[in-house]
Amino acid sequence: MDEKLKILLCEDDENLGMLLREFLQAKGYSADLCPDGDKGYKAFLKGRYDLCVLDVMMPRKDGFTLAQEIRNVSSETPIIFLTARNMKEDVLQGFKLGADDYITKPFSMEELVSRISAILRRVRGKRDKDVTVFRIGKYTFDTQKQTLNINNKSQKLTTKESELLSLLCQHVNEILERNYALKAIWVDDNYFNARSMDVYITKLRKLIKDDPTIEIINIHGKGYKLIAPEPEE
């Protein structure tokens, strides 16, 4: 990591908070730890943070309230919620508040860092310039034209196919969480939309079958992963 990106970490569990801060620092991030939402908001107003990690259940001010206040100040700062609860209503509320991700405890610290890294890459890419063309193995995927090209052969994608493949490309060689994809593309993660996404994944697998170096695999209980070689310079 060439520069230290700054993370606001709000966690009322002192032991967990210190462990997370130390782990983030060991991974090259600069991390400020706050034990409650009130102190978290004051820290956010004073500092410039690249990303916020907020525990949902905190004293004085919960994570949802803090996120709303942060969103009133900055609509672009990425937010990841941490929670011991896995209720659908909580997840929906988190995404309605503009959350970029939602992690249920217990979780591995490596998983948290992986998600932070993926979100920051997406944000940085958007700030520099929106990526409209991806190289996936031997394929060239044009998100604006919604075409997938290989060996002078062009395939036209539907809007949903294009949106889903674009998300997979943004998370290439990383897990694309099922719920995140459903929220991003279908808005609702109900049974019928989930089944619909499975159908589109199957369609995408057929569309990329001409290059054996890439594949879309299922990650049981989590989502999907687009596996592809690193593009050549």
Long-range contacts (C-beta under 8 A, 24 or more apart in sequence): 1-27, 1-28, 1-29, 4-28, 4-29, 4-30, 5-29, 5-30, 5-50, 5-51, 5-120, 6-30, 6-31, 6-32, 6-47, 6-48, 6-49, 6-50, 7-31, 7-32, 7-49, 7-50, 7-51, 7-52, 7-53, 7-116, 8-32, 8-34, 8-40, 8-43, 8-44, 8-47, 8-49, 8-51, 8-52, 8-53, 9-33, 9-34, 9-52, 9-53, 10-34, 10-35, 10-36, 10-37, 10-39, 10-40, 10-52, 10-53, 10-54, 10-55, 10-58, 10-63, 10-66, 11-35, 11-53, 11-55, 11-58, 11-82, 12-36, 12-55, 12-57, 12-58, 12-59, 13-55, 19-109, 20-53, 20-109, 20-112, 23-109, 23-113, 24-113, 24-116, 27-113, 29-116, 35-59, 36-60, 36-61, 37-61, 37-62, 37-63, 37-65, 37-66, 40-66, 41-66, 41-69, 41-70, 44-70, 44-73, 45-73, 49-77, 50-77, 50-78, 50-120, 50-123, 51-77, 51-78, 51-79, 51-80, 51-116, 51-119, 51-120, 51-123, 52-77, 52-78, 52-79, 52-80, 53-79, 53-80, 53-82, 53-112, 53-116, 54-79, 54-80, 54-81, 54-82, 55-81, 55-82, 55-83, 56-81, 56-82, 56-83, 56-85, 56-90, 56-94, 57-83, 57-84, 57-85, 64-93, 64-94, 64-97, 67-94, 67-97, 67-98, 67-99, 68-97, 71-97, 71-98, 76-123, 78-119, 78-120, 78-123, 80-112, 80-115, 80-116, 80-119, 82-107, 88-189, 91-179, 95-183, 101-177, 101-180, 102-179, 114-174, 114-175, 118-170, 118-171, 118-174, 121-170, 122-170, 125-170, 131-170, 134-166, 134-169, 135-231, 136-169, 136-172, 136-208, 136-211, 136-214, 136-226, 136-228, 137-208, 137-211, 137-213, 137-214, 137-228, 137-229, 138-210, 138-211, 138-213, 139-208, 139-211, 139-214, 141-165, 141-166, 141-169, 148-207, 148-208, 150-210, 150-211, 151-210, 153-210, 155-207, 157-207, 160-185, 160-196, 160-200, 161-200, 161-203, 161-204, 161-207, 164-197, 164-200, 164-201, 164-204, 165-204, 165-207, 168-204, 168-216, 168-224, 168-226, 169-226, 171-225, 171-226, 172-226, 172-227, 172-228, 173-225, 173-226, 173-227, 173-228, 174-225, 175-219, 175-222, 175-223, 175-224, 175-225, 176-223, 176-224, 176-225, 176-226, 177-222, 177-223, 178-222, 178-223, 178-224, 179-223, 180-223, 181-223, 181-224
